[in-house]
Amino acid sequence: MGPRLTLQVVRSELNPRSAGAFTIATVDGADVAYIETAAQGIVTSNREEIAALTAAWEAIRTFALSQQESLDLIRKVIEEKWT
């Protein structure tokens, strides 16, 4: 079985949609999203909201480093700042 998690870093200065953080996941076969706001976190399974977040993610992803580049950057930052 292949990896179940993909990690890609988007440098903050390149993010075209820096309005807020969100996570999209599949839980028990259904898509759900966690959206962070200034006041609270929101969990939603609303299909229209998931579709909007998925479209936002696809726009953001065009600016993301590849998974390997992302892992290399994370390792570099750990070495520089935490060791």
C-alpha positions in Angstrom: 0.0 0.0 0.0 1.3 3.5 -0.9 1.5 6.4 1.5 -1.8 7.6 3.0 -0.6 11.1 3.7 0.9 13.6 1.3 2.7 16.6 2.7 3.5 19.6 0.5 4.7 23.0 1.8 3.6 26.2 0.3 5.8 29.1 1.2 3.7 31.8 2.9 4.9 34.5 0.6 3.7 32.5 -2.5 0.3 31.4 -1.2 -2.4 33.1 -3.3 -5.1 32.3 -0.8 -3.7 33.2 2.6 -7.1 34.0 4.1 -7.0 31.1 6.5 -6.0 27.5 7.2 -8.1 24.5 6.4 -7.8 20.7 6.3 -9.7 18.4 4.0 -9.9 14.7 5.0 -11.9 11.6 4.3 -13.4 10.0 7.4 -15.3 6.8 7.1 -15.7 7.3 3.4 -17.1 10.9 3.7 -15.2 14.1 3.0 -15.0 16.6 5.9 -13.1 19.8 6.4 -11.7 21.7 9.4 -11.6 25.4 8.9 -9.7 27.7 11.3 -11.0 31.2 11.8 -9.7 34.0 14.1 -12.3 33.0 16.7 -12.8 29.2 16.4 -12.4 26.1 14.4 -15.3 24.8 12.3 -15.9 21.3 11.1 -18.1 20.8 8.1 -19.3 18.1 5.8 -21.3 20.4 3.6 -20.7 19.4 0.0 -20.7 23.0 -1.4 -18.2 24.1 1.3 -16.0 21.0 0.6 -16.1 21.8 -3.1 -15.1 25.4 -2.5 -12.2 24.3 -0.3 -11.1 21.7 -2.8 -11.0 24.3 -5.5 -9.0 26.6 -3.2 -6.6 23.8 -2.4 -6.1 23.0 -6.1 -5.2 26.7 -6.7 -2.8 26.7 -3.7 -1.3 23.4 -4.7 0.1 24.9 -8.0 2.4 26.9 -5.7 3.4 24.0 -3.5 6.8 22.3 -3.4 6.8 18.7 -4.4 6.5 16.2 -1.5 10.2 15.4 -1.6 11.2 19.1 -1.7 8.8 19.8 1.2 10.3 17.0 3.3 13.8 18.3 2.5 12.8 21.8 3.5 11.3 20.6 6.8 14.5 18.6 7.6 16.6 21.7 6.8 14.6 24.0 9.0 14.7 21.4 11.8 18.5 21.2 11.5 18.9 25.0 11.4 16.5 26.0 14.1 16.0 23.0 16.5 19.5 21.4 16.8 
